[in-house]
């Protein structure tokens, strides 16, 4: 016998009341000042440890399987319920909507409410530094010098080493740069179940929030693996902004003693550096900057781009881009997919802050 409660003449079953409660809870965390940050700092770590402790025991990406089965179920259930069970359309649609609302609640309670936390500048108290021709040129000069000196040919990657180096780096920077320390000292990364399909839309990795696991595209190239690993690891640690995840991946990889990991970190932001340079510099300045990059690195970047373009499907990719852009904008990332390139602003602000801190320390001595 299912229990129900009547409120204002409307009859609610117990599961419906619970769903309404969780929906209101999600809304409160998203809108009440301070609640989102409290969730990110105190609640999410416990949820992540619990869910990832379970998901890491399973060798495949259960989040991918859950999403695939959910989509299939939502699409196929109406036909089954109507043709076999002879149910009314109103009842069928109500069940589908209720299931989707439970998925919505699960997504936000398990990870999605991290979108409501403070941003990088608020968490770290590092002041935002606006772009100027001087600080952008100073950043690109230093960046390209480090990129060129870090270059190494990468034909294979030690995945266990990438894991150890990433865990060590996040443990080191966690307190000072506003990101959680790893919840497990040996996290288990999964390969995406539908790699060929995912490669068609150009996605190299993802955070699977329902079971707090992070997944990587099985087609990843060795030069991209470390930075992509560190990027998705940042999402697992509660970072929702793509720019911030790029920032942390850069910090993690470029601090590594392993040359191939360090080079992957520098290489990962090259498209964003060049994109910003093309927008902010005149043609002569941009050409000069471009020529200052080692030919081997330019060749590798082109080769990597061509590799993914051969797998990319423009129609499917464009649909995914539009959906993901709307998803980001709906979760307080106002710039949408352009958020990825905002990593350069974070890096410039961080470098300016670090330089001022170093100068102040020297003056005190």
Phi, psi and omega in degrees: 000125181273129179282146178216160180229139178257123179235121179053039177083357180254132183267125180240133172280163183302318181292329178291320177296319179296319178298316179298319179300313182292324177297318178293323178296315178300315180298319180296316180296325181287333189247330182281122181304132177094334182292320180297319179291323178296319177301311184296322185278321191245328184268311184304317180305321179291319178297315182296317179298318182293308183293319181289332176296327176281309187294330182289346178282343184258128189288343181246169183282096182290335176296318177298317180295318179300315180296316180297316180292325179295315179298315180298318181296315181296325181280323186268334183303317180304319180295317179296312184294325182281314186278322184265312184273349179058037180277158178286151181298324180298319180291320180297311181294324178298319179294319178298315180296318180297319179297315180297325177292323176295321176296318178301312180298315181299316180302311184286320180291326183281331183199322191299337180289352173297340176298340183266006180280173177295154178278179185305313184294323179287322181290320186264345185062025172275122183291144177290134177246120180288151177299136166225157177304325183289309184288331177291318179294320178298318179295312183295324178298312180293320180297312183294324176299316179291321178300311181297317183287337181273352186303134174209145177289129181240114178249342178210167182222139176271100186294325177295322178294319178300318179298310182297315181295322180292315178299314180299315182293318179294327174296325182285319187265350187308307185292322186275336185244020168069039177224147179297149169287156181305139180283336175226143181278353175223070181297152181250112177274145181248155173269136180303135182294326186246054184306312181302319179293317181295323178295333179294337180253004174076022179268128184259345179191168179203160172258123179262097191289333187295331178233016179048060175230151177243143188235151179237147177295131181293346180267005183305139176278152182305322182289343181259342188300308184301313182293322179292320177302309182295326178296310181290329175298321178300320177298319178300327181277011173101006180274123183260327181292131178293324178297317180293321178297321175297319179299311181294321177299319178298313180296317181296310185289318184286348175270354183288149175276347179277122187299319183291327177289317180298316179296321179300322178296313179294318182296328186297332182259002181304314179300324180288323177297312181293322178297316178292322180296319179297327181280326188261340184254158172282172187299320182293317178297316181297316180298321179295317179297315182299318181291340181281351179275137181306135180303326180298324181287318176299318179297318179294317180298318178294319180297317178297317180297317179295324179301313182285328179294329178293333181267343189284138174250112186304319182294307180295319181297320180293321177297314180297319180300316182293317180296315182292325177297316178294321178300312180297315181295328178285349180242039171071012172262086192298331182278356179062223183293341177294347181302330180305315185285348180289358175301329182295321176298320177296317181293319178295316179298318180295316180295319178298315179297316181295318179296318179294321179295320178294320179295319179296322179294322179293321179296320180295328179288000000 
